[in-house]
Structures are given as C-alpha cells and as structure tokens.
Amino acid sequence: MPDKQDPSATPAAAPSAPSSAQPASSAGDTSTFRAVDDQKETQSGEALVVEAYAVIWVALMAFIVIAWRRTRSLEAKVEVLEKAVEKAVAAGGAVAGPTKAAAGARGAANKLQAEPEQE
C-alpha cells in the first residue's frame, strides 16, 4: 500500500523560466544548435579521418627512422669500444684496473670468440 504524503509537505514548485527568454528560433540565439540547411559542408568527415591517419603514420615512421639511426650510432660506438678493449687486453692488460664490469665484458667477449659462428 503506497504511503500517503501530507499535501503541505510537498516541495516547492520549480521556478519557471524567465518571461524575457526568447524562443530558440530567434536569429540572435547562440546557445542552441541549429542545423544550417542548403549549405555544403566545408570538409567531409571521411577526408578528416584520412588526414588524421596520414599524420599518425608519418609521425610513426619518423619515430622509427630516428630510433633506427640512433641504434646504428650506438652500435658503431660499442664496436669502437670493443676494439679498444681488445687492443688494451692484447697489449698486456693495460687496462687501468679490473672492475666487475670490465671482467664481465672480457668474459663475454671471450665466450663470443670461443663459440663458432652458426648460420
């Protein structure tokens, strides 16, 4: 059985819209959307999607090329350092002092040299 409420306890009525409000169809109203009829679109949605995908692909390719070039540069530097370490080891251990990193690098280099190349 529904509860009966006291009519005097009902909330106050919502305030009505101001009487000076103009209808939405007036020419000066900019707060509501009104579709423009009989005008051509300035740009189609399909063209915008294609352009957005093109921008994303170009940015991705630029990132890949930059990363590839940096990797090549780092590989060249590592190769130069490996040759310098090999030369120093061959000259009788003229390395300034064995460190854990240098010992590990020498061990890894010796292991790579000991393994036969497999194709």
C-alpha positions in Angstrom: 0.0 0.0 0.0 1.6 3.3 -1.0 2.4 5.8 1.6 0.2 8.9 1.7 2.0 12.2 2.0 0.8 15.3 3.5 0.0 17.8 0.7 1.5 20.6 2.8 4.9 18.8 2.9 5.4 18.7 -0.9 8.5 20.5 -2.2 8.1 24.0 -3.6 7.4 24.1 -7.4 10.4 24.6 -9.6 10.9 28.2 -10.7 9.6 28.8 -14.1 11.7 30.1 -17.0 12.1 33.8 -17.1 9.5 35.5 -19.2 12.1 37.5 -21.1 13.6 34.4 -22.7 13.5 34.4 -26.4 12.5 31.4 -28.4 15.3 29.2 -29.8 14.4 30.1 -33.3 15.4 33.8 -33.0 18.4 34.9 -35.1 20.4 36.2 -32.1 20.3 33.0 -30.1 23.8 31.3 -30.0 23.3 28.9 -27.1 21.5 26.2 -29.0 22.4 24.2 -32.1 20.6 24.9 -35.2 21.4 22.9 -38.4 22.1 25.0 -41.4 20.1 23.9 -44.4 21.0 24.2 -48.0 24.8 24.7 -47.5 27.6 22.4 -48.5 30.0 21.0 -45.8 33.3 22.8 -45.7 35.2 19.4 -45.2 33.9 15.9 -45.2 34.3 13.6 -42.2 36.0 11.0 -44.4 38.7 13.4 -45.6 39.4 14.4 -42.0 39.8 10.7 -40.9 42.2 10.0 -43.8 44.2 13.1 -43.0 44.4 12.1 -39.3 45.6 8.6 -40.2 48.2 10.0 -42.5 49.5 12.3 -39.8 49.7 9.4 -37.4 51.6 7.2 -39.9 54.0 9.9 -40.8 54.8 10.5 -37.1 55.2 6.8 -36.5 57.6 6.4 -39.5 59.6 9.4 -38.3 59.9 7.9 -34.9 61.0 4.5 -36.3 63.6 6.2 -38.6 65.0 8.3 -35.7 65.2 5.2 -33.4 66.9 3.2 -36.1 69.5 5.9 -36.7 70.2 6.2 -33.0 70.6 2.4 -32.7 73.1 2.4 -35.6 75.1 5.2 -34.0 75.1 3.3 -30.6 76.2 0.1 -32.3 79.1 1.9 -34.0 80.2 3.4 -30.7 80.0 0.0 -29.0 82.1 -1.6 -31.8 84.7 1.1 -31.3 84.8 0.5 -27.6 85.0 -3.3 -28.1 88.0 -2.8 -30.4 89.7 -0.5 -27.8 89.2 -3.1 -25.1 90.5 -5.9 -27.3 93.5 -3.8 -28.1 94.2 -3.0 -24.5 93.8 -6.6 -23.5 96.1 -7.8 -26.3 98.7 -5.2 -25.2 99.2 -7.0 -21.9 96.3 -5.8 -19.8 97.0 -2.1 -20.0 93.5 -1.5 -18.6 93.5 0.9 -15.6 92.3 -1.8 -13.2 90.0 -4.7 -13.3 86.4 -3.9 -12.4 83.5 -6.1 -12.3 82.1 -4.6 -15.4 85.4 -4.9 -17.3 85.8 -8.5 -16.2 82.3 -9.3 -17.2 82.8 -7.7 -20.6 86.0 -9.6 -21.1 84.3 -12.8 -20.1 81.5 -12.2 -22.5 83.9 -11.3 -25.3 86.0 -14.4 -24.7 82.8 -16.5 -24.7 81.7 -15.0 -28.0 85.1 -15.6 -29.6 85.2 -19.2 -28.4 81.8 -20.0 -29.9 81.9 -21.0 -33.6 79.7 -18.9 -35.9 76.5 -20.7 -36.8 74.3 -19.8 -39.7 
